[in-house]
Amino acid sequence: MLALDSARWRTAWDEVMAGFVPGLASLEGAIGTATESVLGRSPTRVLDLGGGPGVLATRMAERWPEARVTMIDIDPVLLALARGGVPDAVTVLDADLGEPDWTGTAGDGYDLATAVMTVHYLRPERIRALYRSCHRALNPGGLLVVADLMPDDGLPFVSAALNPAPGEAAAELAWAQWWGEVASAFDDLMASRAEVFRDRPAANFAGSVAWHVAAARAAGFSEAGLLWRDGRHAALVALA
Ligand SMILES: C[S@@+](CC[C@H](N)C(=O)[O-])C[C@H]1O[C@@H](n2cnc3c(N)ncnc32)[C@H](O)[C@@H]1O
C-alpha cells in the first residue's frame, strides 16, 4: 500500500464520518475544552477506544504534544491504515473492546478515554462492562467521553429507516464507496476483517443519554452528564 493512498483514505474516512456526525469538529472541540478545564492542564495519557484509522488519535496528539495517545481497534484494515498514518506519539493496539481483557493490553493511568461512534457496536451489557474497565483504566479525576447515537431522553429510538436523519442516506453511500475502494487494495485483510466481524455483528444499540449516565454511575464514575448534542448524536462525559 502506498503511504499516499493511506493518507488519502484516512482523509476520506474523516469526510465519511462527518457525513454521519455533521458536528464532529465541534465535538472534538468540546472534548478538548472539557478535558483541559477539568484537569487544569493538558492530559498526559489518552486512550481512544475504537479509534478506526486513527484520525481522532492523531488530532489529540497534535493538540497535546506532550501526551502519549493509545488507540484500540479490532478491524485489521483500519488498524493497518492507523499504523501507516499516526505520528510516533500514538500507539496502536489490536484488542476486542467487547472482552474485559483489553485493559491488560492498554494498562491504566489515563487522564482521558474517548469512544466516538464505537459503543453502538456493543450490546448493552458489554457497554456497561466497558465503562467499568474504563473506570479502572482512568486516573481518579480522569474523564470518559462517549459519543454515539443517543436519542433524546424520554423518546423511543426509531430506526434510521423510519426516521432518516438529513444526509444519512448520502453518508451510508459514502461509507459503502469508501469500503469498496479500500477493499480493492486490502484483499487479504478484508478476509480477516470479515472473520473478525462474523462473530461480532454490530449490536446497533442506541441508549438514551440517561441510559449512558446510569451505566457510567453504576460503573463507579462520580459524575456523569451530557457534554454535547447534535441532532440524534450526543456525547456523555463522566468523571472517574
Ligand atoms: C464507526 S467507527 C468509528 C471510528 C473512530 N472512532 C472515528 O470516529 O473515526 C467504529 C469503530 O469501532 C471499532 N470496533 C467495533 N467493535 C469493536 C470491538 N469489539 N473492539 C474494538 N474495536 C471495535 C470498529 O472497528 C471501528 O473502527
The ligand as a MOL file (V3000), in Angstrom:
LIG
                    3D

  0  0  0     0  0            999 V3000
M  V30 BEGIN CTAB
M  V30 COUNTS 27 29 0 0 0
M  V30 BEGIN ATOM
M  V30 1 C -17.8430 3.9300 13.1580 0
M  V30 2 S -16.1930 3.5090 13.5400 0 CHG=1
M  V30 3 C -15.5930 4.9540 14.3910 0
M  V30 4 C -14.1080 5.0520 14.3580 0
M  V30 5 C -13.4900 6.2740 15.0440 0
M  V30 6 N -13.8380 6.3280 16.4480 0
M  V30 7 C -13.8770 7.5400 14.3580 0
M  V30 8 O -14.6800 8.3000 14.9260 0
M  V30 9 O -13.3740 7.7950 13.2600 0 CHG=-1
M  V30 10 C -16.3460 2.3180 14.8750 0
M  V30 11 C -15.0340 1.6800 15.2450 0
M  V30 12 O -15.2200 0.7730 16.3350 0
M  V30 13 C -14.4300 -0.3730 16.0760 0
M  V30 14 N -14.9430 -1.5210 16.8360 0
M  V30 15 C -16.1600 -2.0910 16.7220 0
M  V30 16 N -16.2730 -3.1380 17.5520 0
M  V30 17 C -15.0890 -3.2320 18.2210 0
M  V30 18 C -14.5840 -4.1220 19.2130 0
M  V30 19 N -15.3220 -5.1310 19.6930 0
M  V30 20 N -13.3260 -3.9250 19.6560 0
M  V30 21 C -12.5590 -2.9010 19.1610 0
M  V30 22 N -12.9870 -2.0350 18.2330 0
M  V30 23 C -14.2440 -2.1980 17.7650 0
M  V30 24 C -14.5570 -0.5620 14.5770 0
M  V30 25 O -13.5710 -1.4110 14.0430 0
M  V30 26 C -14.4400 0.8740 14.0840 0
M  V30 27 O -13.1310 1.2680 13.8920 0
M  V30 END ATOM
M  V30 BEGIN BOND
M  V30 1 1 1 2
M  V30 2 1 2 3
M  V30 3 1 2 10
M  V30 4 1 3 4
M  V30 5 1 4 5
M  V30 6 1 5 6
M  V30 7 1 5 7
M  V30 8 2 7 8
M  V30 9 1 7 9
M  V30 10 1 10 11
M  V30 11 1 11 12
M  V30 12 1 11 26
M  V30 13 1 12 13
M  V30 14 1 13 14
M  V30 15 1 13 24
M  V30 16 1 14 15
M  V30 17 1 14 23
M  V30 18 2 15 16
M  V30 19 1 16 17
M  V30 20 1 17 18
M  V30 21 2 17 23
M  V30 22 1 18 19
M  V30 23 2 18 20
M  V30 24 1 20 21
M  V30 25 2 21 22
M  V30 26 1 22 23
M  V30 27 1 24 25
M  V30 28 1 24 26
M  V30 29 1 26 27
M  V30 END BOND
M  V30 END CTAB
M  END
